[in-house]
Amino acid sequence: MITTAIRTRKVTSGGCTLFALLDESLSDLPERSVLVLSSKIVSLCEGRTRPIEGTDLTALVQEESTWYMPEVHAQHGYTFTIAHNMLTPNSGIDESNADGVYVLWPADPQRSANEVRAYLMKRFKRREVAVIITDSDFIPLRWGAIGLSVAYSGIAPLRSYRDRVDLFGRPLKLTRTDVVDSIEDIPDVQFVDQDPSAEELAAQHIPPTEDSFGPILGSVEWRAGGQQ
């Protein structure tokens, strides 16, 4: 897979619609393309921001979360939360490159991904196009940010190796590849011709009680956030 960066003009809160930005920034889109959009760009185009001055960030983080850790567990100014079925700091709220505002995640990132894919297919007359909306995150015990998908459309998110065997003939039982979080050099992308269903979206996520990190997640007394 060939990865191509698309340069846009500077985007400010409510300065343009997402589709206007795509119109001016994207001149062509080959068949079987995967367009990866920063969640911040989507949010700025949607006006999903709050002014830093006068905003209680702690209250905003709690309001935008499904669950949040008590403040006593905050580290480096981050409150860990669960939002949109993801463990993420500060409910995904960010203030970098934002010109004096807090940028929230898109109001409905899945709807945004579905709408962008439909727009791309119609504009460029393509049949196999996928969209992934991403944000930066980080993982325990490693420095540096990584990219994780917030929403996707038009692509099979997981590739299962269940019932296959390894190099020594040992059956693989639970091995899967997380395709939508592997946004570079993805082999054998499986495009799909419909938006993901509620069942497919739910199947991508692991309940905390079944997660390998469940003992860690369960050691904190999570509090219900505003998105319950």
C-alpha positions as CSV (number, residue, x, y, z in Angstrom):
1,M,0.0,0.0,0.0
2,I,1.3,3.5,-0.9
3,T,0.8,6.1,1.7
4,T,0.3,9.7,0.5
5,A,0.0,12.7,2.8
6,I,-2.6,15.3,1.8
7,R,-1.7,18.9,2.7
8,T,-4.6,21.2,3.6
9,R,-4.9,24.9,4.5
10,K,-4.9,25.8,8.1
11,V,-8.2,24.7,9.6
12,T,-9.9,26.7,12.4
13,S,-13.0,26.0,14.4
14,G,-16.1,26.4,12.1
15,G,-13.9,27.9,9.4
16,C,-15.2,25.6,6.7
17,T,-17.2,22.4,6.3
18,L,-15.4,19.1,6.1
19,F,-16.7,18.5,2.5
20,A,-15.5,21.9,1.4
21,L,-12.1,21.1,2.8
22,L,-12.1,17.8,1.0
23,D,-13.2,19.5,-2.3
24,E,-10.3,21.9,-2.3
25,S,-7.7,19.4,-0.9
26,L,-8.4,16.2,-2.7
27,S,-8.2,16.3,-6.5
28,D,-8.4,12.5,-7.1
29,L,-8.9,9.3,-5.3
30,P,-8.0,6.0,-6.9
31,E,-10.1,2.9,-6.6
32,R,-9.4,0.9,-3.4
33,S,-8.2,3.9,-1.5
34,V,-8.3,4.3,2.3
35,L,-8.7,8.0,3.3
36,V,-7.4,8.5,6.9
37,L,-8.7,11.7,8.5
38,S,-7.5,13.3,11.8
39,S,-10.3,13.5,14.2
40,K,-9.2,17.0,15.0
41,I,-9.8,18.1,11.4
42,V,-13.3,16.6,11.5
43,S,-14.0,18.3,14.9
44,L,-12.8,21.7,13.8
45,C,-14.9,21.6,10.7
46,E,-17.9,20.6,12.8
47,G,-17.2,23.4,15.3
48,R,-16.8,20.8,18.1
49,T,-14.7,23.2,20.3
50,R,-14.8,25.1,23.5
51,P,-12.9,28.3,24.4
52,I,-10.0,27.6,26.8
53,E,-10.7,30.8,28.7
54,G,-13.6,30.3,31.0
55,T,-13.9,26.5,30.5
56,D,-13.5,24.0,33.3
57,L,-11.5,21.3,31.6
58,T,-12.1,18.8,34.3
59,A,-15.8,19.2,34.1
60,L,-15.6,19.0,30.3
61,V,-13.6,15.8,30.3
62,Q,-16.1,14.2,32.6
63,E,-19.0,15.4,30.5
64,E,-17.5,14.0,27.3
65,S,-16.6,10.6,28.8
66,T,-18.5,7.4,29.3
67,W,-16.4,6.6,32.4
68,Y,-13.6,8.5,34.0
69,M,-11.0,7.9,36.7
70,P,-11.2,10.0,39.9
71,E,-8.8,13.0,39.8
72,V,-6.5,11.4,42.4
73,H,-5.3,9.2,39.6
74,A,-4.5,12.0,37.1
75,Q,-1.0,12.0,35.8
76,H,0.8,14.8,33.8
77,G,-2.5,16.7,33.6
78,Y,-4.4,13.8,32.0
79,T,-7.5,12.1,33.4
80,F,-7.9,8.7,31.9
81,T,-11.3,8.0,30.5
82,I,-13.3,5.6,28.4
83,A,-15.0,7.4,25.5
84,H,-16.4,5.9,22.3
85,N,-15.3,2.5,23.7
86,M,-11.7,3.6,23.9
87,L,-9.4,4.1,26.8
88,T,-8.0,7.6,26.2
89,P,-6.7,10.6,28.1
90,N,-9.1,13.5,28.7
91,S,-11.9,12.0,26.6
92,G,-9.8,12.8,23.5
93,I,-9.9,16.6,24.2
94,D,-6.9,18.4,22.9
95,E,-5.7,22.0,22.7
96,S,-2.6,21.8,20.5
97,N,-2.7,23.5,17.1
98,A,-6.2,24.8,18.0
99,D,-5.8,28.6,18.4
100,G,-7.1,29.0,22.0
101,V,-9.8,26.4,22.0
102,Y,-10.2,22.9,23.3
103,V,-11.0,20.5,20.5
104,L,-13.4,17.7,21.4
105,W,-13.9,14.5,19.4
106,P,-16.5,14.6,16.7
107,A,-20.1,14.5,18.0
108,D,-20.7,11.2,16.2
109,P,-17.5,10.0,14.6
110,Q,-19.1,6.9,13.1
111,R,-21.7,9.0,11.3
112,S,-19.0,11.3,10.0
113,A,-17.0,8.4,8.6
114,N,-20.1,7.0,6.9
115,E,-21.0,10.3,5.4
116,V,-17.4,11.0,4.1
117,R,-17.2,7.6,2.5
118,A,-20.6,8.1,0.7
119,Y,-19.4,11.5,-0.5
120,L,-16.1,10.1,-1.8
121,M,-17.8,7.3,-3.7
122,K,-20.3,9.7,-5.3
123,R,-17.8,12.4,-6.1
124,F,-15.1,10.2,-7.6
125,K,-17.5,7.4,-8.8
126,R,-15.6,4.7,-6.9
127,R,-16.9,1.4,-5.6
128,E,-14.2,0.4,-3.1
129,V,-13.3,3.3,-0.8
130,A,-12.7,3.3,2.9
131,V,-12.5,6.0,5.6
132,I,-10.8,5.9,8.9
133,I,-11.0,8.7,11.5
134,T,-8.0,8.6,13.8
135,D,-6.6,10.3,16.9
136,S,-3.3,10.1,18.7
137,D,-3.0,8.0,21.8
138,F,-0.3,6.3,23.8
139,I,0.2,2.9,25.3
140,P,1.5,1.9,28.8
141,L,5.3,1.8,29.4
142,R,6.2,3.3,26.0
143,W,7.1,6.9,25.1
144,G,5.6,8.4,22.0
145,A,2.2,8.8,20.4
146,I,0.5,6.2,18.2
147,G,-2.5,6.5,15.9
148,L,-5.8,4.7,16.8
149,S,-9.0,4.6,14.9
150,V,-12.0,6.5,16.4
151,A,-14.3,5.3,13.6
152,Y,-14.2,3.6,10.2
153,S,-16.4,2.8,7.2
154,G,-16.0,0.7,4.1
155,I,-13.3,-1.7,5.5
156,A,-13.3,-4.9,7.4
157,P,-11.8,-3.9,10.8
158,L,-10.4,-7.2,11.9
159,R,-8.7,-10.1,10.2
160,S,-9.0,-13.4,12.0
161,Y,-6.4,-16.2,12.0
162,R,-8.6,-18.5,14.1
163,D,-8.3,-22.2,13.1
164,R,-5.1,-21.5,11.1
165,V,-1.8,-23.0,12.2
166,D,1.6,-21.4,12.9
167,L,4.9,-22.3,11.3
168,F,5.0,-25.5,13.5
169,G,1.5,-26.6,12.9
170,R,0.2,-25.3,16.2
171,P,-3.5,-24.2,15.9
172,L,-4.2,-20.5,16.4
173,K,-7.2,-19.9,18.5
174,L,-7.7,-16.2,19.3
175,T,-5.2,-14.4,17.0
176,R,-6.6,-11.4,15.1
177,T,-5.1,-8.4,13.3
178,D,-6.5,-5.0,14.1
179,V,-6.6,-3.6,10.5
180,V,-8.1,-0.2,11.1
181,D,-5.4,0.7,13.7
182,S,-2.7,-0.5,11.3
183,I,-3.0,2.4,8.9
184,E,0.3,2.0,7.1
185,D,1.3,-0.9,4.8
186,I,-1.9,-2.8,5.3
187,P,-1.8,-6.0,3.1
188,D,-4.9,-7.5,1.5
189,V,-7.4,-4.8,2.5
190,Q,-10.9,-6.2,2.5
191,F,-13.3,-3.4,1.3
192,V,-17.0,-3.7,2.1
193,D,-19.9,-2.0,0.3
194,Q,-21.9,-0.9,3.3
195,D,-21.5,1.1,6.5
196,P,-20.6,-1.0,9.5
197,S,-23.6,-2.3,11.4
198,A,-24.1,-1.9,15.2
199,E,-23.2,-5.6,15.6
200,E,-20.0,-5.2,13.6
201,L,-19.0,-2.1,15.6
202,A,-19.6,-3.8,18.9
203,A,-17.6,-6.9,17.8
204,Q,-14.5,-4.7,17.4
205,H,-14.4,-3.9,21.1
206,I,-13.6,-6.0,24.1
207,P,-15.6,-5.7,27.4
208,P,-13.2,-4.7,30.2
209,T,-14.0,-8.0,32.1
210,E,-12.7,-10.0,29.1
211,D,-9.8,-7.7,28.2
212,S,-6.2,-8.9,28.8
213,F,-5.8,-5.6,30.7
214,G,-8.9,-6.3,32.7
215,P,-7.1,-6.7,36.1
216,I,-5.6,-3.2,35.6
217,L,-8.8,-1.6,34.4
218,G,-10.8,-3.2,37.2
219,S,-8.4,-1.9,39.9
220,V,-9.8,1.6,39.6
221,E,-13.2,2.8,40.8
222,W,-14.5,4.3,37.6
223,R,-17.1,7.0,37.7
224,A,-20.0,7.5,35.3
225,G,-19.4,10.3,32.8
226,G,-21.9,12.5,30.9
227,Q,-22.1,10.1,27.9
228,Q,-23.7,7.3,29.9
